[in-house]
């Protein structure tokens, strides 16, 4: 968008305001909104007016008991006050993203005006890529900017369809989108070796394509979280009642064999913090990762595993971290994930390039106060995952076509 002139223009910006809210509708994590502010401030400083659109949650899937849209829960009006404070100006809220009210409010905007449209997903056509909705949304503005990397993997109206109604000279990426794509591409095509990927999370099946792609790129693969137990079991370990995907055991063994053939070092946990039940106040003990007692659950990596991972990361030049090392949402089982966050920060301080993506990984560096101690923290969960898997993101392609 750096080459676009915004003076006197109405600019439709697809932002990612899909942020978590408390039971009283207070924003509990504002990282995605904060990340969009440089783009919004630039457009305003250049003399443009803003028309902001976003989704919030899944209102079509999570309706009221009466089967109606839960507008009180999913309205973007919850974001209005925060945005006014962040931008230092009035933000006018519109009760729909298309229709007569939206058309009227957007018709005669003055430079510096800011409009916040209602949740795009209140319309079924958003997720279906409805062309008539795309045409109507596009008619509100002169220029379209996509700055919602977190939704770039969705071929929805506001992320993809609307872009086709703007000429290549009247559409572009926002600063956040540009940074996200550039940093992901740095991992994929401009990697300084040695390259280590830390992959965690619950299931192998969730990260199968990522693991497959990483074996082609990395020198070292560190595996934690619940998914590690499928690999440990595939190696003949006893994992007690820990999470396992029996149907993925053969695949896990094949991935380990393939890594060995390619010379990729795979590090699995050597010890775990095991619990007698899935609860924050469970009885716990540290045991070897391949000798977990019957009925006990491995819920975090142990201290020796954390030390092993930290030492391994001390010699690398590039790091990708996606996924927690344990049940991070329970404080009793967050130690391993926080230890990895510190290890990534330490490696970055020594000169490594580090990209952190995925909700719990980002939460870990945030909780540890290490956001500024790593090279880049991605706002995209599924979008980053799909890009690293080698997929073309519809929201990116729509701008470039």
PyMOL commands that set and color helices and strands:
alter all, ss='L'
color gray80, all
select helices_A, chain A and resi 31-45+71-74+77-87+100-107+120-122+124-128+131-138+149-151+161-165+168-170+175-189+205-214+228-234+246-262+303-313+331-333+335-349+359-367+371-373+382-388+394-400
alter helices_A, ss='H'
color red, helices_A
select strands_A, chain A and resi 10-14+49-53+92-93+114-116+143-146+171-173+195-199+220-223+238-239+265-268+271-275+284-288+291-292+297-301+318-322+353-357+376-377
alter strands_A, ss='S'
color yellow, strands_A
deselect
rebuild
show_as cartoon
